[in-house]
Amino acid sequence: MTTLGVLADSHIPDRVARLDPRLIERFIEEKVAAILHAGDVSIPGVLKQLEKIAPVHAVKGNRDVFALRHLPMQVRLNWEGTSVGLAHGHGNFGTYMLDRLHRTVYGRVVGRYIQRLLATFPEVDVIVFGHLHLPCNFHIEGKLLFNPGSTSYPWPRGDPATFGLLYLEQGKPALGEIIELS
């Protein structure tokens, strides 16, 4: 079995000064094979810190347009015969702005993001994403959709910060676990 550490929306230093040490400790304790960061890293130092634990695969979030603009918008990976699509979930700049307008009028509509991600990754077994700051761990259309929430600025406000672990084993469905940093 392969265990992957998953985080998103760390927003360092614009929301918090540093990664929570409990997240680092848990990744070390679990001996994660790799770490997936689903965007809004904000500064390169976060990725350097995580790389001391395990190889890191990260994508660009809407807050990563300056210091981390070199990151890809999406990545496809494979472990234990399980294909994983990794994206922040905000789409391009135009889509991001339309989503902001839509959220202002209708509130946070998770289904908009889910449909976009399913269209982006029709062939994968697991879709890992961020952007919503809302933990998601469910199966739809034969895929695990996994959002670890935010390590620094959860939604709804007042909920605990979260991160995740993904468990992959050859021939078995992927399992996700959301862990609270409370």
LOFILUM-640458 format. One record per atom (N, C-alpha, C): residue in three letters; atom name; x, y, z. Coordinates in nm, 2 decimals, padded with zeros to 4 digits, always signed. Atoms other than C-alpha are relative to their C-alpha. Example, Ala and Ser with C-alpha at 12.3 -4.5 7.8 and 13.67 -1.06 7.14 Angstrom:
<recs>
   aa  at       u       v       w
  ALA   N  +00.09  -00.12  +00.00
  ALA  CA  +01.23  -00.45  +00.78
  ALA   C  +00.09  +00.12  +00.00
  SER   N  -00.09  -00.11  +00.00
  SER  CA  +01.37  -00.11  +00.71
  SER   C  -00.08  +00.11  +00.08
</recs>
This chain:
<recs>
   aa  at       u       v       w
  MET   N  +00.08  -00.12  +00.00
  MET  CA  +00.00  +00.00  +00.00
  MET   C  +00.09  +00.12  +00.00
  THR   N  -00.06  -00.12  +00.01
  THR  CA  +00.11  +00.35  -00.08
  THR   C  -00.08  +00.11  +00.07
  THR   N  +00.06  -00.11  -00.07
  THR  CA  +00.03  +00.65  +00.15
  THR   C  +00.05  +00.13  -00.06
  LEU   N  -00.04  -00.13  +00.05
  LEU  CA  +00.03  +01.00  +00.00
  LEU   C  -00.05  +00.10  +00.10
  GLY   N  +00.04  -00.12  -00.08
  GLY  CA  +00.02  +01.32  +00.21
  GLY   C  -00.06  +00.10  -00.10
  VAL   N  +00.07  -00.10  +00.09
  VAL  CA  -00.22  +01.58  +00.06
  VAL   C  -00.04  +00.12  +00.08
  LEU   N  +00.04  -00.12  -00.06
  LEU  CA  -00.27  +01.94  +00.14
  LEU   C  -00.03  +00.10  -00.11
  ALA   N  +00.04  -00.10  +00.09
  ALA  CA  -00.41  +02.25  -00.03
  ALA   C  -00.02  +00.13  +00.08
  ASP   N  +00.03  -00.13  -00.06
  ASP  CA  -00.46  +02.62  +00.03
  ASP   C  +00.07  +00.03  +00.13
  SER   N  -00.08  -00.03  -00.12
  SER  CA  -00.17  +02.66  +00.27
  SER   C  +00.01  +00.15  +00.02
  HIS   N  +00.00  -00.15  -00.01
  HIS  CA  -00.16  +03.04  +00.20
  HIS   C  +00.10  +00.05  +00.09
  ILE   N  -00.11  -00.05  -00.09
  ILE  CA  +00.17  +03.11  +00.36
  ILE   C  +00.08  +00.10  -00.08
  PRO   N  +00.04  -00.05  -00.13
  PRO  CA  +00.23  +03.38  +00.46
  PRO   C  -00.12  +00.09  +00.01
  ASP   N  +00.11  -00.09  +00.00
  ASP  CA  -00.09  +03.56  +00.36
  ASP   C  -00.11  -00.04  +00.10
  ARG   N  +00.10  +00.04  -00.10
  ARG  CA  -00.31  +03.36  +00.60
  ARG   C  +00.06  -00.05  +00.13
  VAL   N  -00.07  +00.05  -00.12
  VAL  CA  -00.07  +03.19  +00.84
  VAL   C  +00.15  +00.02  -00.03
  ALA   N  -00.15  -00.02  +00.02
  ALA  CA  +00.31  +03.23  +00.90
  ALA   C  +00.07  -00.12  -00.05
  ARG   N  -00.07  +00.13  +00.04
  ARG  CA  +00.40  +02.86  +00.85
  ARG   C  -00.09  -00.12  +00.00
  LEU   N  +00.08  +00.12  -00.01
  LEU  CA  +00.28  +02.51  +00.81
  LEU   C  -00.01  -00.05  +00.14
  ASP   N  +00.02  +00.06  -00.14
  ASP  CA  +00.14  +02.35  +01.12
  ASP   C  +00.09  -00.11  +00.02
  PRO   N  -00.09  +00.11  -00.02
  PRO  CA  +00.40  +02.13  +01.27
  PRO   C  -00.06  -00.14  +00.02
  ARG   N  +00.07  +00.13  -00.01
  ARG  CA  +00.14  +01.86  +01.34
  ARG   C  -00.02  -00.07  -00.14
  LEU   N  +00.01  +00.05  +00.14
  LEU  CA  +00.09  +01.82  +00.96
  LEU   C  +00.14  -00.07  -00.04
  ILE   N  -00.13  +00.05  +00.03
  ILE  CA  +00.47  +01.77  +00.92
  ILE   C  +00.02  -00.13  +00.07
  GLU   N  -00.02  +00.12  -00.09
  GLU  CA  +00.48  +01.52  +01.21
  GLU   C  -00.08  -00.11  -00.06
  ARG   N  +00.09  +00.11  +00.05
  ARG  CA  +00.19  +01.32  +01.06
  ARG   C  +00.06  -00.06  -00.13
  PHE   N  -00.06  +00.05  +00.12
  PHE  CA  +00.35  +01.30  +00.72
  PHE   C  +00.12  -00.09  +00.02
  ILE   N  -00.12  +00.07  -00.03
  ILE  CA  +00.67  +01.18  +00.87
  ILE   C  -00.04  -00.14  +00.07
  GLU   N  +00.05  +00.12  -00.07
  GLU  CA  +00.49  +00.93  +01.10
  GLU   C  -00.06  -00.10  -00.10
  GLU   N  +00.07  +00.09  +00.09
  GLU  CA  +00.29  +00.79  +00.81
  GLU   C  +00.10  -00.05  -00.11
  LYS   N  -00.10  +00.04  +00.10
  LYS  CA  +00.61  +00.76  +00.60
  LYS   C  -00.06  +00.02  -00.15
  VAL   N  +00.06  -00.02  +00.13
  VAL  CA  +00.43  +00.92  +00.30
  VAL   C  +00.10  -00.02  -00.11
  ALA   N  -00.09  +00.03  +00.12
  ALA  CA  +00.57  +00.81  -00.04
  ALA   C  +00.01  +00.13  -00.08
  ALA   N  +00.00  -00.13  +00.08
  ALA  CA  +00.49  +01.16  -00.19
  ALA   C  -00.10  +00.09  +00.07
  ILE   N  +00.10  -00.10  -00.05
  ILE  CA  +00.31  +01.48  -00.10
  ILE   C  -00.06  +00.07  -00.12
  LEU   N  +00.07  -00.08  +00.11
  LEU  CA  +00.05  +01.64  -00.33
  LEU   C  -00.05  +00.13  +00.06
  HIS   N  +00.05  -00.13  -00.04
  HIS  CA  -00.01  +02.01  -00.29
  HIS   C  -00.09  +00.05  -00.11
  ALA   N  +00.10  -00.04  +00.10
  ALA  CA  -00.33  +02.12  -00.47
  ALA   C  -00.02  +00.15  -00.01
  GLY   N  +00.00  -00.14  +00.03
  GLY  CA  -00.24  +02.48  -00.50
  GLY   C  -00.03  +00.10  +00.11
  ASP   N  +00.00  -00.11  -00.09
  ASP  CA  -00.24  +02.82  -00.33
  ASP   C  +00.11  -00.03  +00.11
  VAL   N  -00.11  +00.02  -00.09
  VAL  CA  +00.10  +02.74  -00.18
  VAL   C  +00.05  +00.13  +00.05
  SER   N  -00.04  -00.14  -00.01
  SER  CA  +00.20  +03.11  -00.21
  SER   C  +00.15  +00.03  +00.00
  ILE   N  -00.15  -00.03  +00.01
  ILE  CA  +00.58  +03.09  -00.15
  ILE   C  +00.07  -00.14  -00.02
  PRO   N  -00.07  +00.12  +00.03
  PRO  CA  +00.84  +02.84  -00.27
  PRO   C  +00.06  -00.07  +00.13
  GLY   N  -00.05  +00.06  -00.12
  GLY  CA  +00.97  +02.78  +00.09
  GLY   C  -00.09  -00.11  +00.05
  VAL   N  +00.09  +00.10  -00.04
  VAL  CA  +00.66  +02.57  +00.16
  VAL   C  +00.04  -00.13  -00.07
  LEU   N  -00.03  +00.13  +00.07
  LEU  CA  +00.75  +02.32  -00.11
  LEU   C  +00.14  -00.05  +00.04
  LYS   N  -00.14  +00.04  -00.05
  LYS  CA  +01.12  +02.32  +00.00
  LYS   C  -00.01  -00.08  +00.13
  GLN   N  +00.02  +00.06  -00.13
  GLN  CA  +01.00  +02.23  +00.35
  GLN   C  -00.06  -00.14  -00.01
  LEU   N  +00.06  +00.13  +00.02
  LEU  CA  +00.78  +01.95  +00.23
  LEU   C  +00.09  -00.10  -00.07
  GLU   N  -00.09  +00.09  +00.07
  GLU  CA  +01.05  +01.81  +00.00
  GLU   C  +00.10  -00.07  +00.09
  LYS   N  -00.09  +00.06  -00.10
  LYS  CA  +01.26  +01.73  +00.31
  LYS   C  -00.07  -00.13  +00.05
  ILE   N  +00.07  +00.12  -00.05
  ILE  CA  +00.99  +01.47  +00.39
  ILE   C  -00.02  -00.11  -00.11
  ALA   N  +00.03  +00.09  +00.11
  ALA  CA  +00.90  +01.32  +00.05
  ALA   C  +00.00  +00.08  -00.13
  PRO   N  +00.01  -00.08  +00.12
  PRO  CA  +00.89  +01.41  -00.32
  PRO   C  -00.14  +00.07  +00.00
  VAL   N  +00.12  -00.08  +00.00
  VAL  CA  +00.64  +01.68  -00.38
  VAL   C  -00.05  +00.03  -00.15
  HIS   N  +00.07  -00.03  +00.13
  HIS  CA  +00.39  +01.72  -00.67
  HIS   C  -00.09  +00.12  +00.03
  ALA   N  +00.08  -00.12  -00.03
  ALA  CA  +00.23  +02.07  -00.67
  ALA   C  -00.05  +00.06  -00.13
  VAL   N  +00.06  -00.07  +00.11
  VAL  CA  +00.00  +02.26  -00.90
  VAL   C  -00.02  +00.15  +00.04
  LYS   N  +00.02  -00.14  -00.02
  LYS  CA  -00.06  +02.63  -00.94
  LYS   C  -00.14  +00.03  +00.04
  GLY   N  +00.13  -00.05  -00.04
  GLY  CA  -00.35  +02.79  -00.75
  GLY   C  -00.01  +00.14  -00.05
  ASN   N  +00.02  -00.14  +00.04
  ASN  CA  -00.50  +03.13  -00.81
  ASN   C  +00.09  +00.10  +00.08
  ARG   N  -00.09  -00.09  -00.08
  ARG  CA  -00.26  +03.28  -00.54
  ARG   C  +00.15  -00.03  -00.04
  ASP   N  -00.14  +00.04  +00.04
  ASP  CA  +00.05  +03.12  -00.71
  ASP   C  +00.05  +00.07  -00.13
  VAL   N  -00.03  -00.06  +00.13
  VAL  CA  +00.07  +03.36  -01.00
  VAL   C  +00.14  +00.07  -00.01
  PHE   N  -00.12  -00.07  +00.00
  PHE  CA  +00.39  +03.53  -00.89
  PHE   C  +00.12  -00.09  +00.02
  ALA   N  -00.12  +00.08  -00.04
  ALA  CA  +00.65  +03.33  -00.70
  ALA   C  +00.00  -00.14  -00.05
  LEU   N  +00.01  +00.14  +00.04
  LEU  CA  +00.52  +02.99  -00.82
  LEU   C  -00.07  -00.01  -00.14
  ARG   N  +00.07  +00.00  +00.13
  ARG  CA  +00.40  +03.08  -01.17
  ARG   C  +00.05  -00.12  -00.09
  HIS   N  -00.05  +00.11  +00.08
  HIS  CA  +00.62  +02.79  -01.31
  HIS   C  -00.07  -00.13  +00.02
  LEU   N  +00.07  +00.12  -00.03
  LEU  CA  +00.40  +02.53  -01.15
  LEU   C  -00.11  -00.03  -00.11
  PRO   N  +00.10  +00.03  +00.10
  PRO  CA  +00.17  +02.34  -01.39
  PRO   C  -00.14  +00.02  +00.06
  MET   N  +00.14  -00.02  -00.04
  MET  CA  -00.21  +02.40  -01.38
  MET   C  -00.06  -00.14  +00.04
  GLN   N  +00.05  +00.13  -00.04
  GLN  CA  -00.27  +02.02  -01.36
  GLN   C  +00.11  -00.10  -00.03
  VAL   N  -00.10  +00.11  +00.01
  VAL  CA  -00.07  +01.70  -01.33
  VAL   C  -00.08  -00.13  +00.01
  ARG   N  +00.05  +00.14  -00.01
  ARG  CA  -00.15  +01.33  -01.39
  ARG   C  +00.11  -00.09  +00.05
  LEU   N  -00.10  +00.08  -00.07
  LEU  CA  +00.03  +01.08  -01.17
  LEU   C  -00.06  -00.14  +00.01
  ASN   N  +00.04  +00.14  -00.01
  ASN  CA  +00.02  +00.70  -01.11
  ASN   C  +00.08  -00.06  +00.11
  TRP   N  -00.06  +00.08  -00.11
  TRP  CA  +00.08  +00.49  -00.80
  TRP   C  -00.08  -00.13  +00.01
  GLU   N  +00.07  +00.12  -00.03
  GLU  CA  -00.01  +00.13  -00.74
  GLU   C  -00.11  -00.03  -00.10
  GLY   N  +00.10  +00.02  +00.10
  GLY  CA  -00.20  +00.12  -01.07
  GLY   C  -00.11  +00.09  +00.01
  THR   N  +00.10  -00.10  -00.02
  THR  CA  -00.41  +00.41  -00.96
  THR   C  +00.04  +00.13  -00.06
  SER   N  -00.03  -00.13  +00.07
  SER  CA  -00.42  +00.72  -01.18
  SER   C  -00.06  +00.11  +00.08
  VAL   N  +00.03  -00.11  -00.08
  VAL  CA  -00.44  +01.05  -01.00
  VAL   C  +00.01  +00.13  -00.08
  GLY   N  -00.01  -00.13  +00.06
  GLY  CA  -00.53  +01.39  -01.14
  GLY   C  +00.00  +00.10  +00.11
  LEU   N  -00.02  -00.10  -00.11
  LEU  CA  -00.41  +01.69  -00.94
  LEU   C  -00.02  +00.14  -00.07
  ALA   N  +00.02  -00.14  +00.05
  ALA  CA  -00.54  +02.05  -01.00
  ALA   C  -00.05  +00.08  +00.12
  HIS   N  +00.05  -00.09  -00.10
  HIS  CA  -00.63  +02.35  -00.79
  HIS   C  -00.15  +00.00  -00.01
  GLY   N  +00.15  +00.00  +00.02
  GLY  CA  -00.98  +02.36  -00.94
  GLY   C  -00.06  +00.14  -00.05
  HIS   N  +00.06  -00.13  +00.04
  HIS  CA  -01.01  +02.73  -01.03
  HIS   C  +00.00  +00.03  -00.15
  GLY   N  +00.00  -00.02  +00.14
  GLY  CA  -00.95  +02.69  -01.40
  GLY   C  +00.09  +00.12  -00.04
  ASN   N  -00.08  -00.12  +00.04
  ASN  CA  -00.81  +02.98  -01.60
  ASN   C  -00.05  +00.13  +00.06
  PHE   N  +00.04  -00.13  -00.06
  PHE  CA  -00.83  +03.35  -01.51
  PHE   C  -00.15  +00.03  -00.03
  GLY   N  +00.14  -00.03  +00.03
  GLY  CA  -01.16  +03.40  -01.69
  GLY   C  -00.10  -00.08  +00.08
  THR   N  +00.09  +00.09  -00.08
  THR  CA  -01.32  +03.10  -01.53
  THR   C  +00.00  +00.04  +00.15
  TYR   N  -00.01  -00.04  -00.14
  TYR  CA  -01.19  +03.21  -01.19
  TYR   C  -00.09  +00.12  +00.03
  MET   N  +00.08  -00.13  -00.02
  MET  CA  -01.35  +03.56  -01.23
  MET   C  -00.15  -00.03  -00.01
  LEU   N  +00.14  +00.03  +00.01
  LEU  CA  -01.68  +03.41  -01.35
  LEU   C  -00.05  -00.07  +00.13
  ASP   N  +00.04  +00.07  -00.12
  ASP  CA  -01.68  +03.18  -01.05
  ASP   C  -00.01  +00.09  +00.12
  ARG   N  +00.01  -00.10  -00.11
  ARG  CA  -01.62  +03.47  -00.81
  ARG   C  -00.13  +00.08  -00.01
  LEU   N  +00.12  -00.07  +00.03
  LEU  CA  -01.91  +03.66  -00.97
  LEU   C  -00.12  -00.10  +00.04
  HIS   N  +00.10  +00.10  -00.03
  HIS  CA  -02.13  +03.34  -00.95
  HIS   C  -00.01  -00.02  +00.16
  ARG   N  +00.00  +00.02  -00.14
  ARG  CA  -02.03  +03.29  -00.58
  ARG   C  -00.06  +00.12  +00.07
  THR   N  +00.05  -00.12  -00.06
  THR  CA  -02.12  +03.65  -00.50
  THR   C  -00.15  +00.00  -00.01
  VAL   N  +00.14  +00.01  +00.02
  VAL  CA  -02.47  +03.60  -00.64
  VAL   C  -00.07  -00.12  +00.07
  TYR   N  +00.07  +00.12  -00.04
  TYR  CA  -02.55  +03.24  -00.55
  TYR   C  +00.06  -00.07  +00.12
  GLY   N  -00.07  +00.07  -00.10
  GLY  CA  -02.30  +03.15  -00.28
  GLY   C  +00.09  -00.11  -00.05
  ARG   N  -00.10  +00.11  +00.04
  ARG  CA  -02.05  +02.86  -00.29
  ARG   C  -00.07  -00.12  -00.05
  VAL   N  +00.07  +00.12  +00.07
  VAL  CA  -02.18  +02.60  -00.54
  VAL   C  +00.11  -00.10  -00.04
  VAL   N  -00.10  +00.10  +00.02
  VAL  CA  -01.95  +02.30  -00.51
  VAL   C  -00.01  -00.07  -00.13
  GLY   N  +00.02  +00.07  +00.12
  GLY  CA  -02.11  +02.13  -00.81
  GLY   C  +00.06  +00.06  -00.12
  ARG   N  -00.07  -00.07  +00.11
  ARG  CA  -01.96  +02.39  -01.05
  ARG   C  +00.14  -00.06  -00.01
  TYR   N  -00.14  +00.04  +00.00
  TYR  CA  -01.61  +02.28  -00.95
  TYR   C  +00.01  -00.15  -00.03
  ILE   N  +00.00  +00.14  +00.02
  ILE  CA  -01.69  +01.91  -00.94
  ILE   C  -00.02  -00.03  -00.15
  GLN   N  +00.03  +00.02  +00.14
  GLN  CA  -01.83  +01.92  -01.30
  GLN   C  +00.13  +00.04  -00.08
  ARG   N  -00.12  -00.04  +00.07
  ARG  CA  -01.52  +02.11  -01.42
  ARG   C  +00.11  -00.10  +00.02
  LEU   N  -00.11  +00.10  -00.03
  LEU  CA  -01.28  +01.86  -01.25
  LEU   C  -00.03  -00.13  -00.07
  LEU   N  +00.03  +00.12  +00.07
  LEU  CA  -01.47  +01.56  -01.39
  LEU   C  +00.03  +00.01  -00.15
  ALA   N  -00.03  -00.02  +00.14
  ALA  CA  -01.44  +01.71  -01.74
  ALA   C  +00.15  +00.01  -00.03
  THR   N  -00.15  -00.02  +00.02
  THR  CA  -01.07  +01.79  -01.69
  THR   C  +00.07  -00.14  +00.01
  PHE   N  -00.07  +00.12  -00.03
  PHE  CA  -00.98  +01.44  -01.57
  PHE   C  -00.10  -00.12  -00.02
  PRO   N  +00.10  +00.11  +00.02
  PRO  CA  -01.23  +01.19  -01.74
  PRO   C  +00.06  -00.14  +00.02
  GLU   N  -00.06  +00.14  +00.01
  GLU  CA  -00.98  +00.90  -01.74
  GLU   C  +00.07  -00.04  +00.13
  VAL   N  -00.07  +00.03  -00.12
  VAL  CA  -00.84  +00.91  -01.38
  VAL   C  -00.09  -00.07  +00.10
  ASP   N  +00.07  +00.06  -00.11
  ASP  CA  -00.93  +00.71  -01.07
  ASP   C  -00.03  +00.09  +00.12
  VAL   N  +00.00  -00.09  -00.11
  VAL  CA  -00.87  +00.99  -00.82
  VAL   C  +00.02  +00.14  -00.05
  ILE   N  -00.02  -00.14  +00.03
  ILE  CA  -00.91  +01.36  -00.85
  ILE   C  +00.03  +00.07  +00.13
  VAL   N  -00.04  -00.08  -00.12
  VAL  CA  -00.72  +01.57  -00.59
  VAL   C  -00.01  +00.15  -00.04
  PHE   N  +00.01  -00.14  +00.03
  PHE  CA  -00.81  +01.94  -00.58
  PHE   C  -00.01  +00.08  +00.12
  GLY   N  +00.00  -00.10  -00.11
  GLY  CA  -00.81  +02.25  -00.36
  GLY   C  -00.11  +00.10  -00.03
  HIS   N  +00.07  -00.12  +00.03
  HIS  CA  -00.95  +02.60  -00.40
  HIS   C  -00.13  +00.03  +00.09
  LEU   N  +00.13  -00.02  -00.07
  LEU  CA  -01.28  +02.55  -00.21
  LEU   C  +00.03  +00.02  +00.15
  HIS   N  -00.03  -00.01  -00.15
  HIS  CA  -01.11  +02.54  +00.14
  HIS   C  -00.10  -00.09  +00.08
  LEU   N  +00.11  +00.08  -00.06
  LEU  CA  -01.38  +02.28  +00.21
  LEU   C  +00.04  -00.15  -00.03
  PRO   N  -00.04  +00.14  +00.02
  PRO  CA  -01.28  +01.91  +00.27
  PRO   C  -00.11  -00.08  -00.07
  CYS   N  +00.09  +00.08  +00.08
  CYS  CA  -01.44  +01.67  +00.02
  CYS   C  +00.07  -00.14  -00.01
  ASN   N  -00.05  +00.14  +00.00
  ASN  CA  -01.40  +01.29  +00.03
  ASN   C  -00.11  -00.09  -00.04
  PHE   N  +00.11  +00.08  +00.05
  PHE  CA  -01.65  +01.11  -00.19
  PHE   C  +00.02  -00.06  -00.14
  HIS   N  +00.00  +00.06  +00.13
  HIS  CA  -01.70  +00.89  -00.49
  HIS   C  -00.11  +00.05  -00.09
  ILE   N  +00.10  -00.03  +00.10
  ILE  CA  -01.88  +01.00  -00.80
  ILE   C  +00.05  -00.04  -00.14
  GLU   N  -00.03  +00.05  +00.13
  GLU  CA  -01.89  +00.85  -01.15
  GLU   C  +00.12  -00.09  +00.00
  GLY   N  -00.10  +00.10  -00.01
  GLY  CA  -01.65  +00.58  -01.03
  GLY   C  +00.14  +00.06  +00.04
  LYS   N  -00.13  -00.07  -00.04
  LYS  CA  -01.38  +00.83  -00.91
  LYS   C  -00.01  +00.05  +00.14
  LEU   N  -00.01  -00.06  -00.13
  LEU  CA  -01.27  +00.94  -00.57
  LEU   C  +00.04  +00.15  -00.02
  LEU   N  -00.03  -00.14  +00.00
  LEU  CA  -01.29  +01.32  -00.55
  LEU   C  +00.04  +00.04  +00.14
  PHE   N  -00.06  -00.03  -00.13
  PHE  CA  -01.06  +01.44  -00.27
  PHE   C  +00.05  +00.14  +00.01
  ASN   N  -00.05  -00.13  -00.03
  ASN  CA  -01.01  +01.79  -00.14
  ASN   C  +00.04  +00.00  +00.15
  PRO   N  -00.04  +00.01  -00.14
  PRO  CA  -00.81  +01.80  +00.18
  PRO   C  -00.04  +00.12  +00.09
  GLY   N  +00.03  -00.12  -00.07
  GLY  CA  -00.95  +02.14  +00.28
  GLY   C  +00.12  +00.09  +00.00
  SER   N  -00.10  -00.10  -00.01
  SER  CA  -00.73  +02.42  +00.39
  SER   C  +00.08  -00.02  +00.13
  THR   N  -00.09  +00.01  -00.12
  THR  CA  -00.43  +02.40  +00.63
  THR   C  +00.00  +00.13  +00.07
  SER   N  -00.01  -00.13  -00.07
  SER  CA  -00.48  +02.76  +00.72
  SER   C  -00.12  +00.08  +00.01
  TYR   N  +00.11  -00.08  +00.00
  TYR  CA  -00.81  +02.91  +00.63
  TYR   C  -00.13  -00.07  -00.05
  PRO   N  +00.11  +00.09  +00.04
  PRO  CA  -01.10  +02.66  +00.63
  PRO   C  -00.13  +00.07  -00.03
  TRP   N  +00.14  -00.05  +00.03
  TRP  CA  -01.45  +02.70  +00.50
  TRP   C  -00.09  -00.11  +00.05
  PRO   N  +00.04  -00.13  -00.05
  PRO  CA  -01.69  +02.75  +00.67
  PRO   C  +00.10  +00.05  +00.11
  ARG   N  -00.08  -00.07  -00.09
  ARG  CA  -01.50  +03.00  +00.88
  ARG   C  -00.03  -00.06  +00.14
  GLY   N  +00.01  +00.06  -00.13
  GLY  CA  -01.44  +02.86  +01.23
  GLY   C  +00.01  -00.15  +00.01
  ASP   N  -00.03  +00.14  +00.00
  ASP  CA  -01.41  +02.50  +01.12
  ASP   C  +00.15  -00.02  +00.02
  PRO   N  -00.15  +00.02  -00.02
  PRO  CA  -01.07  +02.34  +01.20
  PRO   C  +00.07  -00.01  -00.14
  ALA   N  -00.09  +00.02  +00.12
  ALA  CA  -00.79  +02.35  +00.94
  ALA   C  +00.02  -00.15  -00.02
  THR   N  +00.00  +00.15  +00.04
  THR  CA  -00.75  +02.01  +00.76
  THR   C  +00.11  -00.02  -00.10
  PHE   N  -00.08  +00.05  +00.10
  PHE  CA  -00.52  +01.81  +00.55
  PHE   C  -00.04  -00.15  -00.03
  GLY   N  +00.04  +00.13  +00.02
  GLY  CA  -00.54  +01.46  +00.41
  GLY   C  +00.10  -00.11  -00.03
  LEU   N  -00.08  +00.11  +00.04
  LEU  CA  -00.40  +01.12  +00.35
  LEU   C  -00.07  -00.08  -00.11
  LEU   N  +00.06  +00.09  +00.10
  LEU  CA  -00.46  +00.90  +00.04
  LEU   C  +00.07  -00.13  +00.01
  TYR   N  -00.05  +00.14  -00.01
  TYR  CA  -00.42  +00.52  +00.06
  TYR   C  -00.03  -00.07  -00.13
  LEU   N  +00.01  +00.06  +00.13
  LEU  CA  -00.36  +00.35  -00.27
  LEU   C  +00.06  -00.14  +00.01
  GLU   N  -00.05  +00.14  +00.00
  GLU  CA  -00.33  -00.03  -00.31
  GLU   C  -00.04  -00.06  -00.13
  GLN   N  +00.03  +00.06  +00.13
  GLN  CA  -00.31  -00.23  -00.63
  GLN   C  -00.13  -00.08  +00.00
  GLY   N  +00.13  +00.07  +00.02
  GLY  CA  -00.65  -00.36  -00.74
  GLY   C  -00.11  +00.03  +00.10
  LYS   N  +00.10  -00.04  -00.09
  LYS  CA  -00.84  -00.18  -00.47
  LYS   C  -00.04  +00.15  -00.02
  PRO   N  +00.04  -00.14  +00.01
  PRO  CA  -01.04  +00.15  -00.47
  PRO   C  +00.09  +00.09  +00.09
  ALA   N  -00.08  -00.10  -00.08
  ALA  CA  -00.84  +00.45  -00.34
  ALA   C  -00.09  +00.04  +00.12
  LEU   N  +00.07  -00.05  -00.12
  LEU  CA  -00.93  +00.56  +00.01
  LEU   C  +00.06  +00.13  +00.04
  GLY   N  -00.05  -00.13  -00.05
  GLY  CA  -00.90  +00.92  +00.15
  GLY   C  -00.04  +00.01  +00.14
  GLU   N  +00.02  -00.03  -00.14
  GLU  CA  -00.88  +01.04  +00.50
  GLU   C  +00.02  +00.15  +00.02
  ILE   N  -00.02  -00.14  -00.04
  ILE  CA  -00.94  +01.40  +00.62
  ILE   C  +00.04  +00.01  +00.14
  ILE   N  -00.05  -00.02  -00.14
  ILE  CA  -00.75  +01.50  +00.93
  ILE   C  -00.01  +00.14  +00.04
  GLU   N  +00.01  -00.14  -00.05
  GLU  CA  -00.83  +01.80  +01.14
  GLU   C  +00.12  +00.04  +00.08
  LEU   N  -00.11  -00.06  -00.08
  LEU  CA  -00.57  +02.02  +01.29
  LEU   C  -00.06  +00.09  +00.10
  SER   N  +00.07  -00.07  -00.11
  SER  CA  -00.76  +02.12  +01.60
  SER   C  +00.07  -00.01  +00.13
</recs>
